[in-house]
Amino acid sequence: MINMFEVKETNEMIQQENLDVRTITLGISLLDCISADLEQVNARVYEKITRLGRDLVKTGEEISREYGIPIVNKRISVTPMALVGGAACSTPEDFVTLAKTLDRAAQTVGVNFIGGYSALVSKGMTKADELLIRSIPQALAQTERVCSSVNLGSTKTGINMDAVKLMGEMVLETARATSEKDSLGCAKLVVFCNAPDDNPFMAGAFHGVTEADAVINVGVSGPGVVKHALEKVRGENFEVLCETIKKTAFKITRVGQLVAQEASRRLGVPFGIVDLSLAPTPAIGDSVAEILEEIGLDSVGAPGTTAALALLNDQVKKGGVMASSYVGGLSGAFIPVSEDQGMIDAVTAGALTLEKLEAMTCVCSVGLDMIAIPGSTKATTIAGLIADEMAIGMVNQKTTAVRVIPVIGKDVGDTVEFGGLVGYAPVMPVNRFGCDAFVNRGGRIPAPIHSFKN
């Protein structure tokens, strides 16, 4: 039973502490759009997305008005397009036509982004997978709302190093193809290990083949709410600290559960999951880094940072799973540099390095995220960064990801303005020693011994 105290408490979290529902994401299966005729595939894809998604934005706005809960983004995710276009596409340019169709459909229904320009290649690549991957730079340069992701490894299959090498090249090509926008195309491109089928957050959202024909997934946020709660227990021991985070995560997730169920009912689409990730924004007071500093660090990046982040991530999940029967997606604390003012400040002060960020990804969601690096960085070096992050995910049986932006024409010491929710970022140095021979070996890194569960 909801009482007036809880209503008042939730209102305060919304008005004063940046609580919001970060996204309602409508997942749509496009498997029934497959055809050997490319023109027919494009027509079917556009028709299905616009038919199922036509009321998404309106419904989100109505729920936001009626309940007083900010819903920042309305998004769509679709079946990985390498599967949808496999029978019809014989060149990268063919796949680009599908990206343009996705973009046109997203614009028609009014969503912020559409995800699923994706390939799943953790063990090997089909011809269609490779064609889609090679089309990514052109696709992201010629669209506004399309997001792309590629799953390169898993605990069960190991790491596809041929695909890792190729993605290092594609990240750099995407940067060059969008160089007039400070390589912003790379902000819409992410690579994964152990990618989940039900992630509502961009750029990594796609609608997994195990999902229903359509489903509603919701991503909540609220770093400011957690920080505000921790300010009230400053100086208390770890038991009090953990209990406070758990209780706060429970309240945040209940808001997401309410929105998800209401959106599901109004749209006539099954409710999928609530992703209870703490997703920061560039807004002051909406920072994961500031939570870590409230826990007791002088600056994020200081000794103790990884332990503090592990504690935060675990308690958020423990609190959140009690608030919803269906928690999924990524669920944890995001540490994107450009989207978190506290992270930006730590990098600028010299407290936070790329190597420390990599260590932090062992215990957080999701990985090396929204990090600007010099545009002169080699493709093999980017592939090496990707391989390291994939290894962390593979061995630790968790989702990890890389979204780095080699900004063409920029170097260490420069700052890049992306704008909006993606914010701005100082260009971070990358280790100057190479890994060419490692990346060029080819083949797969085998799955770890603990992958054998059958």
C-alpha positions in Angstrom: 0.0 0.0 0.0 1.5 3.4 -1.0 1.1 6.0 1.6 1.5 9.8 1.5 5.0 9.8 3.0 6.2 7.6 0.0 4.5 9.9 -2.5 6.1 13.0 -0.9 9.5 11.2 -0.8 9.3 10.3 -4.5 8.3 13.9 -5.4 11.4 15.2 -3.6 13.6 12.8 -5.4 12.3 13.9 -8.7 12.3 17.7 -8.0 15.5 18.0 -6.0 17.7 15.0 -6.8 17.5 14.3 -10.5 15.5 11.1 -10.3 14.1 10.1 -13.7 13.2 7.2 -15.9 16.1 7.4 -18.3 14.3 5.5 -21.1 11.3 3.5 -22.2 12.6 1.2 -24.9 10.2 -0.8 -27.2 11.8 -3.9 -28.4 10.6 -5.2 -31.8 11.3 -8.5 -33.5 12.0 -8.1 -37.2 12.5 -11.8 -37.9 9.2 -11.8 -39.9 10.6 -9.1 -42.2 13.3 -11.3 -43.6 13.2 -11.8 -47.4 15.7 -12.3 -50.3 14.3 -9.1 -51.8 16.1 -6.0 -50.3 13.3 -3.6 -51.3 10.8 -5.9 -49.6 12.9 -6.1 -46.4 13.1 -2.3 -46.2 9.4 -2.0 -46.7 8.5 -4.6 -44.1 11.0 -3.1 -41.6 9.6 0.4 -42.0 6.0 -0.8 -41.8 6.4 -2.9 -38.6 8.4 -0.3 -36.7 6.0 2.5 -37.5 3.0 0.4 -36.7 4.1 -0.9 -33.4 6.0 2.2 -32.4 3.5 4.9 -33.4 2.1 5.5 -29.8 5.3 5.0 -27.9 6.3 8.7 -27.5 2.7 9.8 -26.9 2.3 7.2 -24.2 5.6 8.1 -22.5 4.6 11.7 -22.4 1.1 10.9 -21.0 2.6 8.8 -18.2 5.1 11.4 -17.4 2.4 14.1 -17.1 0.0 12.0 -15.1 2.5 10.7 -12.6 4.9 13.6 -12.5 7.9 11.3 -13.4 10.4 12.6 -16.0 10.9 10.1 -18.8 13.9 11.4 -20.6 14.1 9.2 -23.7 11.8 7.0 -25.7 13.7 4.5 -27.8 13.3 1.4 -30.0 15.5 -1.7 -30.3 15.2 -4.2 -33.1 16.5 -7.7 -34.0 20.2 -7.6 -34.9 20.1 -6.4 -38.5 22.8 -8.8 -39.7 20.2 -11.5 -39.2 17.4 -9.5 -40.8 19.4 -8.5 -43.9 21.4 -11.6 -44.3 19.4 -13.1 -47.2 19.0 -9.8 -49.1 22.3 -7.9 -48.6 25.3 -8.7 -50.7 27.3 -5.6 -50.1 28.0 -3.1 -47.3 26.0 -0.6 -49.2 22.9 -2.9 -49.2 23.1 -2.9 -45.4 23.4 0.9 -45.4 19.9 1.1 -47.0 18.6 -0.8 -44.0 20.2 1.7 -41.6 18.5 4.5 -43.5 15.2 2.7 -43.2 15.7 2.4 -39.5 16.5 6.1 -39.3 13.5 7.1 -41.3 11.2 4.9 -39.1 12.7 6.3 -35.9 12.1 9.8 -37.2 8.5 9.0 -38.2 7.5 7.7 -34.7 9.6 10.4 -33.0 12.0 8.3 -30.8 15.4 9.6 -29.8 17.4 6.5 -30.9 16.9 3.2 -32.6 19.3 0.4 -31.7 19.9 -3.0 -33.3 22.2 -2.2 -36.2 24.1 -5.1 -34.8 25.9 -8.4 -35.3 26.5 -11.2 -32.9 29.9 -12.7 -33.7 31.4 -14.0 -30.4 32.4 -17.3 -32.1 32.6 -16.5 -35.8 31.3 -14.3 -38.5 28.9 -15.1 -41.3 29.3 -13.2 -44.6 26.3 -11.1 -43.6 27.9 -10.3 -40.2 31.1 -9.1 -41.9 29.2 -7.0 -44.4 27.2 -5.3 -41.7 30.3 -4.6 -39.7 32.1 -3.1 -42.7 29.1 -0.9 -43.4 29.0 0.6 -39.9 31.1 3.7 -40.6 29.0 4.7 -43.6 25.7 3.8 -41.9 26.5 5.9 -38.8 27.7 8.8 -40.9 24.6 8.9 -43.0 22.0 8.5 -40.2 21.0 10.6 -37.1 19.3 8.2 -34.8 20.7 4.7 -35.5 22.9 3.0 -32.9 25.2 0.1 -33.6 26.6 -2.7 -31.5 28.7 -5.8 -32.0 29.1 -8.7 -29.6 32.6 -10.0 -29.9 32.9 -12.5 -27.1 31.2 -14.5 -24.3 32.1 -16.6 -21.3 30.7 -19.6 -23.2 32.5 -19.1 -26.5 35.7 -17.1 -25.9 36.7 -14.0 -27.8 36.6 -13.7 -31.6 39.9 -12.0 -32.2 39.3 -11.7 -36.0 36.2 -9.6 -35.1 38.1 -7.6 -32.5 40.7 -6.7 -35.1 38.1 -5.7 -37.6 36.2 -3.6 -35.0 39.4 -1.7 -34.1 39.5 -0.7 -37.8 35.8 0.1 -38.0 35.9 2.3 -34.9 38.7 4.4 -36.5 36.9 4.5 -39.8 33.7 5.7 -38.1 35.7 8.4 -36.4 37.0 9.5 -39.8 33.6 9.3 -41.5 32.2 11.7 -38.8 35.3 13.8 -38.3 33.4 17.0 -39.1 31.3 16.3 -35.9 34.3 15.6 -33.7 33.9 11.9 -34.6 30.5 11.7 -32.9 29.6 8.6 -34.8 31.7 6.6 -32.4 29.3 7.7 -29.6 26.7 5.5 -31.3 28.9 2.4 -31.6 29.7 0.0 -28.8 31.3 -3.5 -28.7 30.3 -6.1 -26.1 31.3 -9.3 -24.4 28.3 -11.2 -23.0 25.8 -8.7 -24.4 22.3 -9.1 -22.9 19.2 -9.6 -25.1 17.1 -7.1 -23.2 19.3 -4.0 -22.6 17.2 -0.7 -22.9 20.2 1.6 -23.0 21.9 3.0 -26.1 24.1 2.5 -28.0 24.0 -1.2 -27.1 20.3 -2.0 -27.2 19.1 -4.7 -29.5 16.1 -7.0 -29.4 17.4 -10.5 -28.8 16.1 -13.5 -30.8 14.9 -15.1 -27.5 12.5 -12.2 -26.9 8.8 -11.9 -27.7 7.5 -10.2 -30.9 7.4 -6.9 -29.0 8.3 -6.0 -25.4 8.7 -2.9 -23.1 11.9 -2.5 -21.2 12.6 0.4 -18.9 15.9 1.9 -17.7 15.9 3.9 -14.5 18.5 6.3 -13.2 19.1 8.3 -10.0 22.8 8.9 -9.0 21.7 12.2 -7.4 19.2 10.3 -5.2 21.8 7.9 -4.0 24.3 10.7 -3.3 21.7 12.7 -1.3 20.9 9.6 0.8 24.5 9.0 1.5 25.0 12.6 2.7 22.7 11.8 5.5 24.8 8.9 6.8 28.2 10.5 6.4 30.8 9.0 8.8 28.7 5.9 9.5 30.1 2.4 9.1 29.9 0.2 6.0 26.8 -1.7 7.3 24.8 1.6 7.5 26.2 2.7 4.1 25.2 -0.5 2.4 21.7 -0.5 3.9 21.2 3.1 2.8 22.2 2.3 -0.8 19.9 -0.8 -0.9 16.9 1.0 0.4 17.4 3.9 -2.1 17.9 1.5 -5.0 14.6 -0.2 -4.0 12.7 3.2 -4.2 14.3 4.1 -7.5 13.4 0.7 -9.1 9.8 0.9 -7.9 9.4 4.1 -9.9 10.7 2.2 -13.0 8.5 -0.8 -12.3 5.4 1.5 -12.1 6.3 3.2 -15.4 7.0 -0.1 -17.1 3.8 -1.7 -16.1 1.7 1.3 -17.1 3.4 1.6 -20.5 2.9 -2.1 -21.0 -0.8 -1.8 -20.2 -1.4 1.2 -22.4 0.5 -0.1 -25.4 -0.7 -3.6 -25.2 2.8 -4.9 -25.2 4.3 -7.4 -22.7 6.5 -5.9 -19.9 10.1 -7.2 -20.2 12.5 -5.9 -17.6 13.6 -3.0 -15.5 17.2 -2.1 -15.9 18.2 -0.5 -12.6 21.5 1.0 -13.8 22.7 4.3 -12.2 23.2 6.2 -15.4 24.7 9.7 -15.0 24.3 12.9 -17.0 26.4 16.0 -17.4 24.0 17.8 -15.0 25.5 18.9 -11.7 24.5 16.5 -8.9 23.7 13.6 -11.3 27.1 11.9 -11.1 28.3 8.3 -10.1 31.7 9.8 -9.4 30.2 12.0 -6.8 28.7 9.0 -5.1 32.1 7.3 -4.9 33.5 10.5 -3.4 30.7 10.7 -0.9 31.6 7.1 0.2 35.0 8.5 1.2 37.4 9.2 -1.7 39.1 12.5 -2.3 38.5 11.9 -6.0 37.4 9.1 -8.1 40.5 7.3 -9.3 42.1 7.4 -5.8 43.1 4.1 -4.1 39.9 2.5 -2.9 37.9 3.5 -6.0 37.5 0.0 -7.3 36.3 -1.3 -3.9 33.9 1.6 -3.5 32.5 1.0 -6.9 32.1 -2.8 -6.2 30.2 -2.0 -3.1 27.9 0.5 -4.8 27.2 -1.9 -7.7 26.4 -4.8 -5.5 24.1 -2.9 -3.2 22.2 -1.3 -6.1 21.5 -4.7 -7.4 20.5 -6.1 -4.0 18.0 -3.3 -3.5 16.7 -3.3 -7.0 15.9 -7.0 -7.3 13.5 -6.7 -4.3 11.6 -4.0 -6.2 10.8 -5.8 -9.4 10.2 -9.4 -10.4 12.0 -8.8 -13.7 15.3 -7.0 -13.4 17.6 -7.3 -16.4 19.6 -5.5 -19.0 22.9 -4.2 -17.6 21.8 -3.2 -14.1 24.6 -1.5 -12.1 26.6 1.7 -12.1 27.7 3.2 -15.4 31.0 5.1 -15.5 30.9 7.0 -18.9 33.5 9.8 -18.8 31.9 12.4 -21.0 28.4 11.9 -19.4 29.5 12.4 -15.8 30.8 15.7 -14.6 32.6 14.1 -11.7 34.5 11.7 -14.0 35.4 14.6 -16.3 36.8 16.6 -13.3 38.8 13.6 -12.1 40.4 13.1 -15.5 41.2 16.8 -15.8 42.8 16.8 -12.3 44.9 13.7 -13.2 43.3 11.5 -10.7 41.7 9.1 -13.2 43.5 7.3 -16.0 42.5 4.9 -18.7 44.2 2.1 -16.8 42.2 2.9 -13.6 39.0 3.0 -15.6 39.8 -0.5 -16.9 40.3 -1.8 -13.4 37.0 -0.3 -12.4 35.2 -2.1 -15.2 35.9 -5.4 -13.4 33.2 -4.6 -10.9 30.8 -2.2 -12.7 28.4 -1.9 -15.6 29.5 -1.8 -18.3 33.0 -0.9 -19.4 35.2 1.7 -21.0 32.5 4.1 -21.9 32.4 7.5 -23.8 36.1 8.0 -23.6 37.8 10.4 -26.0 41.2 9.4 -27.2 43.6 10.9 -29.7 42.6 10.7 -33.3 46.0 9.4 -34.2 45.5 6.2 -32.1 46.2 3.1 -34.3 43.4 0.6 -35.1 45.5 -2.2 -33.5 45.7 -0.2 -30.3 42.0 0.3 -30.2 41.6 -3.5 -30.9 43.9 -4.1 -27.9 41.8 -2.0 -25.6 38.7 -3.9 -26.9 40.4 -7.3 -26.3 41.4 -6.3 -22.7 37.8 -5.4 -21.9 36.4 -8.5 -23.6 38.7 -10.6 -21.5 37.4 -9.0 -18.2 33.9 -9.8 -19.2 34.7 -13.3 -20.4 36.6 -14.4 -17.3 34.3 -12.7 -14.8 31.1 -13.9 -16.4 29.7 -10.4 -16.8 28.8 -7.9 -19.5 31.6 -5.6 -20.5 31.8 -3.1 -23.3 33.9 -0.5 -25.1 32.8 2.8 -26.5 35.8 4.9 -27.2 36.0 7.9 -29.5 39.2 8.6 -31.4 38.6 12.2 -32.2 40.2 13.0 -35.5 42.4 16.1 -35.2 42.4 16.2 -31.4 45.2 15.1 -29.0 45.8 14.9 -25.3 45.1 18.2 -23.6 42.2 19.0 -26.0 38.5 19.0 -24.9 35.7 17.7 -27.2 32.2 19.1 -26.9 29.5 16.5 -27.9 26.5 18.2 -26.5 23.2 16.9 -25.0 23.3 13.8 -22.8 26.7 12.8 -24.1 28.3 15.9 -22.7 32.0 16.8 -23.2 35.3 15.0 -22.6 39.0 15.7 -22.2 41.1 13.6 -24.6 42.8 10.9 -22.5 46.2 9.5 -23.2 46.6 5.9 -24.5 49.6 3.7 -23.7 52.1 4.4 -26.5 53.4 0.9 -26.7 51.9 -1.3 -29.5 50.2 -4.7 -29.6 50.2 -5.2 -33.4 51.6 -8.7 -33.3 49.1 -9.8 -30.7 46.1 -8.4 -32.6 47.3 -9.8 -35.9 47.6 -13.4 -34.8 44.0 -14.2 -35.9 41.6 -16.8 -34.7 39.9 -17.0 -31.3 40.9 -16.8 -27.6 39.3 -19.9 -26.1 36.6 -19.8 -23.5 37.9 -20.0 -19.9 37.8 -23.4 -18.0 34.8 -22.3 -15.9 32.7 -21.9 -19.1 32.1 -25.7 -19.1 28.9 -26.0 -17.2 27.0 -28.7 -19.0 
